[in-house]
Amino acid sequence: NSSKAIKNQSKDLRNLKKDLSGSTKATKAATKSSNGMAKQFVKGAAAIGLAVAAFRTAAGVVSNAIQSFRDFEFQMAKVGAITGANRSEFLKLAKSAQDLGRSTFFTAQQVAELQTNYGKLGFTTQEILNAQEATLMLATATDSDLARAAIVAGSAVRGFGLDASETNRVVDVMTVAFTNSAMDLEKWQTSMTKVAPIAKASGFSIEETAAMMSKLTDA
């Protein structure tokens, strides 16, 4: 009886071992399948994340473009109101601002701000169109704010009693003064406020006045 019991126990152990082996194989298969599903889920989540990020980037670009267009429209509305330009003149100003915005370091809105400031000084549409490219070159050469460069150049024209058609001449004088001495836009604007009326009354040209101001600044 004891021998028979031992045989039965051995048989039970073999069966248990067989069952455990089958269970282990099933567990490994399930684990492998689960890992595969997890990998697919991670890949899917990553793809969704990339799609969302791309959408957000595209939406941001579109939003910025719309905002820039609105800012430009608002600035051009100010140009139209200040200059009193008729429809044909307004379209010329808007087109020139867009063209210069595409072909220079400045944006169309910044060119529109230049036009606004010249308009405040009484420049006509044609006078603005004639002056703006030279003013852009001045701002580029001296690393100055475009709108401020316009107001300073325009004020010098008015201060010396010059015709607006001579703005290019004034801008050229300013560029030479700024690139060949310690004179800059801020010093020029501060000085010209007081100097221009006196220089004009004394018969000095803007070139002579700029040369003297540059020497004084260097000293």
C-alpha positions in Angstrom: 0.0 0.0 0.0 2.8 2.3 0.8 4.5 1.7 -2.5 1.2 2.3 -4.4 0.8 5.6 -2.5 4.2 6.7 -3.5 3.6 5.9 -7.2 0.3 7.9 -7.0 2.1 10.9 -5.5 4.8 10.7 -8.2 2.2 10.6 -10.9 0.4 13.6 -9.3 3.7 15.6 -9.2 4.3 14.8 -12.9 0.8 16.0 -13.8 1.3 19.2 -11.6 4.6 19.9 -13.3 3.0 19.4 -16.7 0.1 21.8 -15.8 2.6 24.4 -14.5 4.6 24.2 -17.7 1.5 24.8 -19.7 0.5 27.7 -17.5 3.9 29.3 -17.9 3.8 29.0 -21.7 0.3 30.6 -21.7 1.6 33.4 -19.4 4.5 34.1 -21.6 2.3 34.2 -24.7 -0.1 36.6 -22.9 2.7 38.8 -21.8 4.2 38.9 -25.3 0.8 39.8 -26.7 0.3 42.5 -24.1 3.7 44.0 -24.8 2.9 44.1 -28.5 -0.3 45.9 -27.7 1.5 48.3 -25.4 4.0 49.0 -28.2 1.3 49.6 -30.7 -0.5 51.9 -28.2 2.7 53.9 -27.6 3.3 54.2 -31.4 -0.3 55.3 -31.9 -0.1 57.8 -29.1 3.1 59.2 -30.5 1.6 59.6 -33.9 -1.4 61.4 -32.4 0.9 63.6 -30.4 2.8 64.5 -33.6 -0.4 65.3 -35.4 -1.6 67.5 -32.6 1.7 69.3 -32.4 1.7 69.8 -36.2 -1.9 71.1 -36.1 -1.1 73.5 -33.2 2.0 74.8 -35.2 -0.1 75.3 -38.3 -2.9 77.0 -36.3 -0.3 79.3 -34.7 1.1 80.3 -38.1 -2.4 81.0 -39.5 -3.3 82.9 -36.3 -0.1 85.1 -36.5 -0.7 85.7 -40.2 -4.3 86.8 -39.6 -3.1 89.1 -36.7 -0.4 90.6 -38.9 -2.9 91.3 -41.6 -5.3 92.9 -39.2 -2.4 95.1 -37.7 -1.4 96.1 -41.3 -5.0 97.0 -42.2 -5.4 99.1 -39.0 -2.2 100.9 -39.7 -3.2 101.6 -43.3 -6.5 102.9 -42.1 -4.6 105.5 -40.1 -2.5 106.3 -43.1 -5.6 107.0 -45.2 -7.2 109.1 -42.4 -4.0 111.2 -41.8 -3.0 111.7 -45.4 -6.5 112.2 -46.8 -5.5 110.0 -49.7 -8.2 109.2 -52.2 -8.9 105.6 -53.2 -6.3 105.5 -56.0 -3.6 107.1 -53.8 -4.5 104.8 -50.9 -4.0 101.7 -53.1 -0.6 103.0 -54.2 0.5 103.5 -50.6 -0.8 100.1 -49.5 0.8 98.3 -52.5 4.2 100.0 -51.9 4.1 99.1 -48.2 3.4 95.4 -49.2 6.1 95.4 -51.9 8.7 96.9 -49.5 7.6 94.5 -46.8 8.4 91.6 -49.1 11.7 92.9 -50.4 13.4 94.5 -47.4 14.2 93.8 -43.8 11.1 95.7 -42.7 7.5 94.5 -42.5 4.6 96.0 -44.4 3.2 97.3 -41.2 6.5 99.1 -40.4 6.4 100.8 -43.8 2.8 101.8 -43.1 4.0 103.4 -39.8 6.6 105.3 -41.8 3.9 106.5 -44.2 1.8 107.6 -41.1 4.6 109.7 -39.7 5.3 111.4 -43.0 1.6 112.0 -43.3 1.5 113.7 -39.9 4.2 116.2 -41.3 2.0 117.1 -44.2 3.6 115.0 -46.9 1.4 114.2 -49.9 1.0 110.6 -51.2 3.6 111.2 -54.0 6.1 112.8 -51.6 5.7 109.8 -49.2 6.3 107.4 -52.1 9.4 109.4 -53.2 10.8 109.5 -49.7 10.2 106.1 -48.2 12.9 104.0 -50.0 15.6 106.4 -49.0 14.3 106.4 -45.4 14.3 102.6 -45.4 18.0 102.7 -46.5 18.7 105.2 -43.7 17.1 103.0 -41.1 18.9 99.9 -42.4 22.3 101.6 -42.5 22.0 103.0 -39.0 20.0 100.2 -37.4 17.3 102.6 -36.5 13.5 102.3 -36.0 11.8 102.9 -39.3 8.9 105.0 -38.1 11.2 107.2 -36.0 13.7 107.6 -38.9 10.7 108.9 -40.9 9.6 111.5 -38.3 13.2 112.7 -37.7 14.0 113.1 -41.4 10.7 114.7 -42.1 11.2 117.1 -39.2 14.6 118.1 -40.6 13.0 118.9 -43.9 10.4 121.1 -42.3 12.9 122.6 -39.9 15.1 123.9 -42.8 12.0 125.0 -44.8 12.8 122.6 -47.6 10.4 121.1 -50.0 9.3 117.5 -49.3 10.8 116.5 -52.7 14.2 117.1 -51.0 13.7 114.5 -48.4 16.1 112.1 -50.2 18.8 114.9 -49.9 18.1 115.2 -46.2 18.2 111.4 -45.7 21.5 111.2 -47.5 23.0 113.9 -45.3 21.8 112.1 -42.2 23.2 108.8 -43.4 26.7 110.3 -44.0 26.6 112.1 -40.6 25.6 108.9 -38.8 28.1 106.6 -40.5 31.1 109.0 -40.3 30.8 110.4 -36.8 29.5 109.7 -33.3 26.2 111.3 -34.4 23.2 109.1 -34.2 19.4 109.4 -34.7 18.7 110.4 -31.1 21.5 113.1 -31.0 20.4 114.4 -34.4 16.7 114.7 -33.3 17.6 116.4 -30.0 20.0 118.8 -31.6 17.9 119.7 -34.7 14.9 120.7 -32.5 17.0 123.7 -31.4 19.5 124.1 -34.2 17.4 123.9 -37.4 15.5 127.2 -37.0 18.7 129.1 -36.0 20.7 127.5 -38.9 18.0 128.3 -41.4 17.8 131.9 -40.2 21.6 132.3 -40.3 21.8 131.0 -43.9 23.5 127.6 -43.2 22.5 124.7 -45.3 21.6 121.3 -43.9 24.9 119.9 -45.1 26.9 122.6 -43.3 24.8 122.2 -40.2 25.2 118.5 -40.2 29.0 118.8 -40.6 29.3 121.2 -37.6 27.0 119.0 -35.5 29.1 115.9 -36.3 32.3 117.7 -35.3 30.8 118.9 -32.0 29.5 115.4 -31.3 33.0 113.8 -31.9 34.5 116.4 -29.6 
